[in-house]
Amino acid sequence: MERQLESMLKRADELLGQLKDEYDGCLKAQDVTERAQNLTHEVLEKLRNALDHTMRQAWNKYIEPNLSERDKKRAIVYFPILSDLNSFRSTLGRGCMANLDEVHKNLYDFLLKKQPFSSEENRWLELLSEVAVEGKHVQLTPQKRSETRRIKVSRPGSGSVSWDPDSVKFGKGVSVMGAPVDPETQRIVPTPEVTEQLEVWVSFMLEGCGVNALQFCNEACNKTRMLINEMLGLI
């Protein structure tokens, strides 16, 4: 792997480390900072750039030498991530690679295999591209903080009961597992052998995508490096 490409992937890993630290701070502060949103976009944008750089390497080696100066200047080259076959072929055409299946069939088959429309396993590439482009040209996709509180009450030999205190309210005279519930605090009154645990679950989601932002960025870093190494093996 060339030094510039390796540096791009390392930078993505560095940004991911910063993102993890920023997310930890956001969780403690119960807030989502602009820096957290910016870092999320920067990680995915850097990965998108690394994919495009790898495609440019292949183009320089197999396509450019056979083009006229005019075609070299008008070619638009980037790693194709499309939703259907026609768009895939059109994108190759804009890069003056309409005959890639003849020039380098193994590379063509590889790129086709990695398309979101070819397999559900490739949907992560579609999301990566969408967030990278949206953050650059429109606005950063905000991370939505979701918080769920649950109270869990258990008693040896009797199992356990849990509920969401934000949606379930108990009145006077209610007991859970033999322990009275205080209607004002919605917590159980201390009772022998009965234990109560208040659980707080917090996660940052990519709004409109339904995926955990940090988990996705981490997986995208790993999968992008694997994809690039696989592609470099062909070129």
Buried (B, 14 or more C-beta within 10 A) or exposed (E): EEEEBEEBBEBBBEBBEBBEEBBEEBBEEEEBBEEBBBBBBBBBBBBBBBBBBBBBBBBEEBBBEEBEEEEEEEBEBBBBBBEEEEBBBEBBBBBBBEEBBEEBEEBBEBBBEBBBBBEEEBEBBBBBBBBBBBBEEEEBBBBEBEEEBBBEBBBEEEEEEEBEBEEEEBEEEBBBBEBBBEEEEBBBEEBEEBBBEEEEEBBBBBEEEEBBBBEBBBBBBEBBBEBBEEBBEEB
